[in-house]
Amino acid sequence: MSKTGLIVGCGVFGLSAAVELAKQHAFDKIIAIDAETVPSSLSAANDLNKIIRPEYADIKYMKLAIEAMDSWRSKAPVSSTYHECGRLSINSKDPNRCQFDAVSQANLRKLLGETALVDLNTPDEIRQKFPAFLSNAPLNEDTSAVFNEHAGYASASDALVWMESEAKKFGVEFRYGKCGSFKRFVFPNTNSGSTASVAVEIEDGSIIQADTILLAIGAYMNAYIHTDRRVIAKGLPVAHMQLTEAEYNHYRNMPIIFDPDMAYIFPPDPKTKLLKFSSAGYEYVYNTRTRYDESIITSLPTTPSQYTEIPGYAKESIYRFLRMYLPELADRPLEKCKICWISDTSDSEFLVDKLPGTENVFIANGDSGHAFKFLPNIGKYIAQKIHGTLSTEWQEAWKWKNMDNHTTEVKWRGSQSLVDLKDVSFTPNN
């Protein structure tokens, strides 16, 4: 009897799983659906670029990242989108971030040797390392940094498109638009027990039956399932700056510069000549009532057109960053601003588990702002969960946790303030 696998959501988790399951011939037919074509504007990975780095305070994620980075460097199709420019990480004043950096850097040196990272202990050492970009940077006297020359970034949207093409090569059927837009689960009428095999209803009214369903809809999950705050949709501000051809040629070999107390910047994109920034300091929610139960208020992503600017504080953080590191660009306008929505967990662990109350639905969620780098290999582990072969270590980390006993992460994003977008100003303070 033929078996069908259905993947709902074609972002990082969904596409990576689609490729892996198709390569394994795990199902006779695999269907992947999404409300939009790849790269969907609903996916956090629909972006100009994303950091690919191995530093983690949790060594199991570090090993997973190193495995992924081997693929980024050498395996088609994603290797064509990877750029190893290095990452300059400014040492933070935030105690949580300092703790994360100290542990993660020690882990990396333990795994890869002392030469894996270069310490830059003074402003002069930083300027001397990057004279072409930072010679005019008016750094604070106590500024220090760590440089990882083996980190980099991927052209994110392009990588998604390549993964879709890889999945198609192995026979995955994609459906988009109304015939691919998830509406709800359909539970059969049964008194056979606490679990039930479910189907999926699509916005066009059709029903898709599948032996196994993978729900990988990122920050939108709380719109359809009550997770009791196991995951929270959070918005991260992103902005861009247009460079001329001459400016692109000047900055194209710069590293990623990451100051967790202000913002970070990527090298300019080769195709668009855009610099991308994201600010630090605040994360945003948009609390509203869910469609399936109006008594439940939770954070849900806004539509891409609802906020075409970023909060004033985020702009201030980016301009403070520019005045400190690239003052020659500090009077330039920001453009193509947006809120990037992630599905965050309180401990930054992913959520890869069976959906309680079902026997054929699995969840791959909780990207927590650091999942993109695992695009080449996370599908292997999602497939292991579906097959029942995932290691005990990862099962424990990624399970549907009891929130009363939720662990606390080492704060890799630092001490963030959470603010509702409805309550913020979009005009920077002067």
C-alpha positions in Angstrom: 0.0 0.0 0.0 1.4 3.4 -1.0 2.3 5.9 1.6 2.1 9.7 1.4 4.1 12.3 3.3 2.7 15.9 3.5 5.0 18.8 4.5 3.2 22.0 5.5 5.5 25.0 5.1 8.4 25.4 2.7 10.9 27.3 4.8 14.2 26.0 6.3 12.7 23.0 8.3 10.2 22.1 5.6 12.5 22.2 2.6 15.4 20.5 4.4 13.1 17.7 5.5 11.5 17.4 2.0 15.0 16.8 0.4 16.1 14.3 3.0 12.8 12.3 3.0 12.8 12.2 -0.8 16.4 11.1 -1.0 15.5 8.3 1.4 12.4 7.3 -0.5 10.7 7.4 2.8 7.3 7.7 1.1 5.9 6.8 -2.2 4.7 10.4 -2.6 5.7 13.6 -0.9 3.7 16.7 -1.2 4.9 20.1 0.1 2.6 23.0 0.4 2.8 26.7 1.2 0.7 29.8 0.9 3.4 31.4 -1.4 6.0 30.1 -3.8 9.6 29.7 -2.5 11.0 32.0 -1.2 7.8 32.8 0.6 7.5 36.3 2.2 6.1 34.4 5.2 9.4 32.6 5.9 12.0 34.1 8.2 14.6 32.7 5.7 13.2 34.9 2.9 16.1 37.3 3.4 19.1 38.8 1.6 21.5 36.8 3.8 21.9 34.9 7.1 24.9 34.3 9.3 26.6 30.9 9.2 28.6 30.5 12.3 29.6 27.6 14.7 29.7 29.4 18.0 27.4 27.9 20.6 27.4 27.6 24.4 25.7 24.2 23.9 28.3 21.9 22.4 25.8 19.7 20.7 24.5 22.6 18.6 28.2 23.5 17.9 28.8 20.1 16.5 25.6 20.3 14.5 26.7 23.7 13.1 30.1 22.4 12.1 28.5 19.5 10.3 26.2 22.0 8.5 29.1 24.3 7.6 30.9 21.4 5.9 27.9 21.2 3.6 27.7 24.9 3.0 31.3 24.8 1.9 31.3 21.7 -0.3 27.9 20.3 -1.2 25.6 21.4 -4.0 23.2 23.1 -4.3 23.7 25.2 -1.2 27.5 25.7 -1.6 26.8 28.1 -4.5 25.1 30.5 -2.1 27.8 30.5 0.7 30.4 33.2 1.2 33.1 32.7 3.9 33.9 36.3 4.8 34.6 35.8 8.5 32.8 37.4 11.4 34.2 40.1 13.7 32.3 39.8 17.0 32.6 42.8 19.4 32.8 41.8 23.0 29.5 42.7 24.7 28.9 44.7 27.9 25.8 42.6 28.5 26.5 39.9 31.2 24.3 37.3 29.5 25.9 37.7 26.2 29.4 37.8 27.8 28.6 34.4 29.4 27.4 33.0 26.1 30.5 34.2 24.3 32.9 33.0 26.9 31.5 29.4 26.9 31.0 29.2 23.1 34.5 30.5 22.3 36.0 28.0 24.8 33.9 25.2 23.2 35.1 26.2 19.7 38.7 26.3 20.7 38.3 22.9 22.4 36.9 21.3 19.3 38.9 23.1 16.6 42.0 24.3 18.4 43.3 27.6 19.7 43.7 29.1 16.2 40.0 28.8 15.5 39.6 32.3 16.8 41.7 35.4 16.9 41.5 37.7 19.9 41.7 41.4 19.2 42.2 43.0 22.6 42.4 46.7 21.8 40.8 49.2 19.3 44.2 49.5 17.5 44.4 45.8 17.0 40.9 45.8 15.5 41.8 48.7 13.1 45.0 47.0 12.1 43.2 43.8 11.3 40.8 45.6 9.0 42.5 48.8 7.9 40.5 49.1 4.7 37.2 49.3 6.5 37.8 50.3 10.1 40.8 52.6 10.0 38.5 55.6 10.7 36.3 53.8 13.3 36.2 55.9 16.5 36.1 52.9 18.7 35.7 53.2 22.5 38.9 52.7 24.4 37.7 49.5 26.0 36.5 47.9 22.7 37.8 44.4 22.1 36.7 41.7 19.7 37.1 38.1 18.5 37.5 37.2 14.8 36.4 33.9 13.3 37.8 33.8 9.8 35.9 30.6 9.0 32.4 32.0 9.6 30.3 33.6 6.8 26.9 34.0 5.4 24.6 32.5 2.8 22.4 34.3 0.3 19.3 33.1 2.1 16.5 33.4 -0.4 18.7 31.9 -3.1 19.5 28.9 -0.8 15.8 28.2 -0.3 15.2 28.2 -4.1 18.1 25.8 -4.6 16.7 23.5 -1.9 13.3 23.6 -3.6 14.9 22.6 -6.9 16.8 19.8 -5.2 13.5 18.5 -3.7 11.8 18.6 -7.1 14.8 16.6 -8.6 14.0 13.8 -6.1 10.3 13.9 -6.9 8.7 16.2 -4.3 5.4 17.7 -5.5 4.9 21.4 -4.6 1.6 23.1 -4.3 1.3 26.9 -3.7 -1.4 29.6 -3.3 -4.9 28.6 -2.4 -4.3 25.0 -3.2 -1.3 25.0 -0.9 -2.5 27.3 2.0 -3.0 25.4 5.2 -6.4 26.1 6.8 -6.8 23.6 9.6 -6.4 20.0 10.7 -9.4 17.7 10.2 -9.9 15.2 13.0 -12.0 12.1 12.2 -14.9 11.2 14.4 -13.4 8.5 16.6 -13.7 7.2 20.1 -10.8 4.9 19.7 -8.4 6.7 22.1 -6.6 9.9 22.9 -4.8 10.0 19.5 -6.2 10.3 16.0 -5.0 10.2 12.5 -5.7 13.6 11.0 -5.9 15.2 7.5 -5.3 18.7 6.3 -7.9 21.1 4.9 -6.6 23.6 2.4 -7.9 27.1 1.9 -9.5 26.1 -1.4 -11.6 23.6 0.5 -9.8 20.5 -0.6 -8.7 17.8 1.9 -5.2 16.2 1.8 -4.9 12.8 3.5 -1.4 11.7 4.4 0.2 8.9 6.4 2.6 11.4 7.9 2.2 15.2 8.2 5.1 17.6 9.0 3.9 21.0 10.2 6.7 23.5 9.6 5.1 26.9 9.5 7.5 28.9 11.7 6.2 31.9 13.4 2.6 31.3 12.2 2.1 28.1 14.3 0.2 29.8 17.1 -2.3 31.0 14.5 -3.4 27.4 14.2 -2.3 25.5 17.3 -2.3 26.4 20.9 1.3 25.9 22.1 0.8 27.5 25.5 3.8 29.8 24.8 6.1 26.9 24.0 6.9 29.1 20.9 6.3 32.8 20.6 6.3 34.8 17.4 8.9 37.5 17.7 9.8 40.2 15.2 13.4 41.3 14.6 14.0 44.6 12.8 16.0 44.5 9.5 17.1 47.4 7.3 19.2 47.9 4.2 21.4 50.6 2.6 22.0 51.0 -1.1 25.6 51.3 -2.3 27.0 52.4 -5.6 29.1 50.1 -7.7 32.3 51.9 -6.4 31.2 51.6 -2.8 30.3 47.9 -3.3 33.8 47.2 -4.6 35.3 49.0 -1.5 33.2 47.0 1.0 32.7 43.7 -0.7 35.5 42.0 1.2 34.5 43.2 4.6 33.6 40.7 7.4 30.3 40.5 9.1 30.6 42.9 12.0 28.5 41.9 15.0 28.1 44.2 18.0 25.5 42.5 20.2 24.9 45.8 22.1 23.9 47.7 19.0 23.5 46.0 15.6 25.2 43.9 13.0 26.1 44.3 9.3 26.7 42.0 6.4 29.0 42.6 3.5 27.1 44.0 0.5 25.1 41.6 -1.6 26.8 41.0 -5.0 23.6 41.2 -7.0 21.7 44.2 -5.4 24.7 46.1 -3.8 22.7 46.3 -0.6 24.1 46.3 2.9 21.9 44.6 5.4 21.6 45.5 9.1 19.7 44.2 12.1 19.5 46.0 15.4 19.9 44.6 18.9 18.3 45.6 22.2 14.6 45.1 21.5 12.5 42.2 20.2 8.9 42.7 19.2 5.6 40.9 19.5 2.2 41.6 18.0 -0.4 40.3 20.5 -3.8 39.5 19.0 -6.6 37.0 19.3 -6.3 33.7 17.4 -8.8 32.8 14.7 -9.5 29.4 16.2 -10.2 30.6 19.7 -10.9 34.3 20.5 -10.2 33.7 24.2 -6.5 33.1 23.4 -4.3 36.1 22.9 -0.9 35.4 21.5 1.8 37.0 19.3 1.3 36.5 15.6 3.2 37.9 12.7 1.9 40.9 11.0 1.5 40.9 7.2 4.6 42.0 5.3 2.8 45.2 4.1 1.6 46.1 7.6 5.0 47.4 8.8 7.2 48.7 6.1 9.3 50.7 8.6 11.1 49.5 11.7 10.8 51.0 15.2 12.6 54.2 16.0 14.8 52.6 18.6 16.0 50.0 16.0 17.0 52.8 13.6 18.8 54.6 16.4 20.8 51.4 17.2 21.8 51.0 13.6 23.0 54.6 13.3 24.9 54.3 16.6 26.6 51.2 15.1 27.5 53.1 11.9 28.9 56.1 13.8 31.1 53.7 15.8 32.3 51.4 13.0 31.6 52.9 9.6 31.2 56.6 10.2 31.4 57.5 6.5 28.0 55.8 6.0 26.3 57.2 9.1 24.4 59.9 7.2 22.9 57.6 4.6 19.2 56.6 4.5 18.0 53.2 5.4 15.6 51.5 3.1 13.7 48.2 2.5 13.0 48.0 6.2 11.0 45.1 7.5 10.2 43.0 10.6 11.6 39.4 10.3 9.3 37.0 12.2 10.9 34.1 14.0 9.3 31.3 16.2 11.1 31.6 19.5 11.4 29.2 22.4 12.3 30.2 25.9 15.5 28.0 25.9 16.3 28.5 22.1 15.9 24.8 21.6 14.1 23.7 18.4 10.7 21.9 18.7 10.8 18.7 16.7 8.2 16.3 18.1 4.9 14.6 17.5 1.9 16.9 18.0 0.1 15.8 21.2 -3.3 14.2 20.5 -2.3 12.9 17.1 -0.6 9.9 15.7 0.5 11.1 12.3 1.4 14.8 12.8 5.0 16.0 13.6 6.1 19.5 14.3 9.3 21.2 13.2 9.3 24.6 14.8 11.0 26.9 17.2 13.8 28.2 15.0 14.6 30.8 17.7 16.5 33.0 15.2 19.4 30.5 14.6 18.0 27.7 12.5 18.9 28.9 9.0 22.5 27.7 9.2 21.2 24.1 9.5 19.4 24.2 6.1 21.7 21.6 4.7 21.4 19.0 7.5 18.4 19.6 9.8 16.2 17.6 7.5 18.3 14.5 8.4 17.4 14.9 12.1 13.7 15.7 11.4 13.5 12.5 9.3 15.1 10.5 12.2 12.3 11.8 14.5 9.7 10.7 12.0 11.3 7.3 11.7 11.8 6.9 15.4 15.6 6.8 15.2 16.5 10.3 16.6 19.1 10.2 19.4 17.9 10.4 23.0 20.0 13.6 23.4 18.1 15.4 20.6 14.7 13.9 21.5 15.1 15.4 25.0 16.2 18.8 23.7 13.5 19.1 21.0 10.5 17.5 22.8 7.1 19.2 23.5 8.2 20.3 27.0 6.3 20.6 30.2 6.4 24.4 30.6 6.4 24.2 34.4 9.9 22.6 34.2 11.3 24.7 31.3 15.0 25.2 31.3 16.7 28.5 30.8 19.1 29.1 28.0 22.4 30.8 28.1 21.2 34.1 26.5 22.9 34.2 23.1 20.8 37.2 22.1 21.6 39.0 25.3 19.1 40.7 27.6 16.4 41.6 25.2 13.4 43.8 26.0 10.1 42.5 24.6 7.7 45.2 23.3 4.4 45.0 21.5 4.7 46.7 18.0 1.4 48.4 18.7 3.1 50.3 21.5 6.2 51.6 19.8 7.2 54.8 18.0 8.4 54.4 14.4 10.2 57.8 14.6 13.8 57.9 15.9 14.4 60.1 18.9 16.7 63.0 18.1 
